[in-house]
Structure formats: C-alpha cells, structure tokens
Amino acid sequence: MKLRWMIPLFWSTVTTVFVLFLFVVIGRFLIFTDLYQVSLSRLLVFINRNIGYPNMYVITAVPVFIVALIYFFTRDKRIRSENYLMKIAENVRRIAAGDFNHKVPVENIGEWGNMAANINRFVDQLNTSIAEERRAEQTKNELITNVSHDLRTPLTSITGYLGLIEQDRYRDEVELRYYVTLAYEESERMNQLIQDLFEYTRLRNNEMKINKEKINLVEMLYQMSEQFRLQLAEAGIELRMSLADPMLAVMADGNKLRRVFENLVTNAIKYGYDGRYLDIIGHKENGIITIDIINYGEPIPQSALPHIFERFYRVEKSRATDTGGSGLGLAIAKQIVELHGGTIAATSTPEHTAFTVRMSEVQGR
C-alpha cells in the first residue's frame, strides 16, 4: 500500500513517452510529403535545427508529464475511495447484522478513514452501553434476590414466634416474653435492613443532600467512642485512640460522616471479637487527613477484599445472622465518603485488618 504511488508515476511516464512518440510521428506527416522517404534521424535533425535541442523535448515532456501525473493520481485516489467505501459498507452491514465485536478496517484514505474510525468508536460505545445495561439488569436481579432473602429470614422468624404465641404454645409468661423479645429483635433487624436499603438507594441516585460544615474529626471520634463503650465491653475489646493532632478539620456533613465511622467501628467489633484491641489512628500529611480503624480479629481473605464495599456482600458465605448485618453498611460508608470527595480502602493481614478513610484537610483552626 505504501508503494501505491508508483502506479500513477509509472503510467504518467508511459503516457509522456507515448505523447512524445506521437508528436514525432505527426511531425513527420506534417513536414514531409512522403513518410517512407524520411527516416527518424532526419526528422530529429530537423527538429533540433529549427526548434532547438533540448528545449523542444523539455517543453513538451514536462507539461505532458504533469498533466498525466495529476490525472492518474486523481483516478487512482477515486478508485481507492470507491473500493474502500464498498468495503466500509460491507463491514457496516456485518455490524448491523449483530456482530458488534467486528471492526471496520481503518485506512488513510481521506475522510473515509475518519468515518471508519468514528464507526469503530460508535461500536465501542454501543458495546459499553450494552454491557452496562446487562450489568444493570443483573444488579436489579441480584437486588431483588438479596432483598427477598434478607427480608424473608426475619419475617419467617417473626411469623413463627407470633404463631406460637397465637396458638398458646408456651409454658409460662417467661417463655411468652422470650418469644415476644425474639420477634421484636427480628422486626428491628428487618427495619434496619429497610432503612439501609433506602439510604443506599438515595445515595446511589444522588438524592441525598450533603450539608457541609467545618468538622473536627478528633471531637467526633471521641464522642462516638462513648456510645460504643458498652458494646466494646460486652465484646471484651479495648478501644485505643491515637490522634496525632487536636484538630483534624474537614468540610463535611457531620451526621453523614458520623454514620461512616459508626459503620466501620461496628464492623470492627463484629469481626474483631477474637482480638483484644480496636485502634483508631488519625494523622494528617500534605493536606490529607487519614483515619485508620484497625481490629485484630480474623483476617479478611484476599479474594474478598476487592468486593467488601459492594452492596449485600458478606465475607461469610453462610450469611450468618449474628455477624451478617444488612450487607449494606460498608457500601453506604463508601458512597458517603466519595460524596465528600474522599476515599476509603481496606487491607488485611493475619495480624490485623484496617479500614482507611482519607479526606482533604481544611486549613485554619
């Protein structure tokens, strides 16, 4: 393809030689009365003497060559364009038939090459849209399946306990109150799941308003630690706080950001029950505030780490009631942090598991 320019050049040269030869033949007819009495050498001598050598050949050959070259280049370009257009049409028909993985060959032939590249970009965007639609459909199906499962479990328990009460299948008032308590706990669990689901949906749809103000994370974390004192004591975990600066200020919605750290601490207590400590470490560097919440319980498998911030994902496949939760806590935390322009990540080793939140610092005290 790179040597295609040789074709018009070749035919231009051939045309020029042919025109010169034709000029000589016509000249012989015009100058001499009898073609057979004159040889080519006599004709060339006549031309050289009366017109001049080599001016005559140059004057004749150059314009002929240029005209021929323009003609053949134009003709060759038109033929290539027509052939390439037919090729594009054939490939577009193949794509239109449903083969969205097919690409139109891109050649450097004027605007047709740009059109082929644009068609390929369109097909790529179409494939992306189809893939996103499929993922959305899969997400919707998973959402229905997970919500149905998570609502059915506590609802079945509530119905069972209330059924026992309604049928008077209890020995005494103590057992009655026990059934009532279990039914109440299950209803609370179901209510929490519904609330988490609504909150996650609002966050995903950008329907939740964020009212930012200057927040000191040090004060927030110390206040929050008080509300977990009983849970920590029951779990046998000691809370250790190490905040390097008395002022770790960010622009944030205090209630929403508090929910993030509450979810992370609750998660650390649930899964760090076989460890003795829960550490909250905070520091700032280069305008970024980092908060680490570390537990020393059972590590998270490396295969699960990329998925723990996905909604309804649980590390334990048994979906245990005591530690499973709604499966939305970490997903909600991730959405809230990202709405504030921050990041959240998790790392886990056999020694400890850490959740790290990073946000931009607000300067000034």
Buried (B, 14 or more C-beta within 10 A) or exposed (E): EEEEEEEBBEBBBEBBEEBBEEBBEEBBEEEBEEEEEBEEEEBBEBBBEEBEEEEBBEEBBEEBBEBBBEBBBEEBBEEBBEEBBEBBEEBBEEBEEEEBEEBBEBBEBEEBBEBBEEBBEEBEEEEEEEEEEEEEEEEEEEBEEBBEEBBEBBEEBBBBBBEBBEEEEBEEEEEBEEBBEBBEBBBEBBEBBBEBBEBBBBBEEEEBEBEBEEBBBBBBBEEBBEEBEEEBEEBEBEBEEEBEBEBBBBBBBBEBBBBBBBBBBBBBBBBBBEBEBBBBBBBBEEEEBBBBBBBBBBBBEEEBBEEBBBBBBBBEEEBEEEBBBBBBBBBBBBBBBEBBEBBBEBBBEEEBBBBBBBBBBBEEE
